[in-house]
Amino acid sequence: MTEETTSNTNQQLRRWIVEAFNLPKGTAVTASERERNGEQCPSIVTDVTVRLGKNHAHKYTIPKPLGNMTYEDIKLLRTTIEAHVVKKHPILGRLFHFFGCWFACSVLYAMSAVCPFCGQVGCPVGAGSAGLVGGFFALCMQNWKAFVKFIYSKLFRRS
C-alpha cells in the first residue's frame, strides 16, 4: 500500500470510529497492520489505538487488514466493547442503571401526580407512592423480558 492510500484509509477509519463511538472531534486514532502467527495460517490484523487525552488510550485489535475495513466492522467493535463493559461490572452497572431509572421514573411521576388519598400536591404519602410506582417501572425497565414472560404465563396459562 502506498503512503497516500494508507493515510486516506487511516483518516476514513478515524471518521468511522469518531462517528460510531460519539467521540469528540479532536480524538486521535492510529491504526497499524501486523501479521498474527500461531494459527494454522498467518493472517493480517489491524491494531487500532484511540487516544482521548494524554494518558487515556484504548487499544483494539480487529482481525482484518486495514484496507478491507468497513463501517460495519467498527459498529461490531462498538457492540463488542459495550458487552465487555457490562460483563466487566455486571452488578454495579446494573445496580446504577436500576437506581437511575428508579429516580427518573419517580421524578416524572411525581411532577404530574397528586396524592391518591388527599388530592394535594407534595403530600408525603403521594411522594411515597411515586417512589413505589417509579421502582416498579424501573424494575420493569431493568428486566422487561422476564416481566413480559411472567404476565404472559399468568394470562395464557395452559392447563
Secondary structure, 3 states (H helix, E strand, C coil): CCHHHHHHHHHHHHHHHHHHHCCCCCCEEEEEEEEECCCCCCEEEEEEEEECCCCCEEEEEECCCHHHCCHHHHHHHHHHHHHHHHHHCHHHHHHHHHHHHHHHHHHHHHHCCCCCCCCCCCCHHHHHHHHHHHHHHHHHHHCHHHHHHHHHHHHCCCC
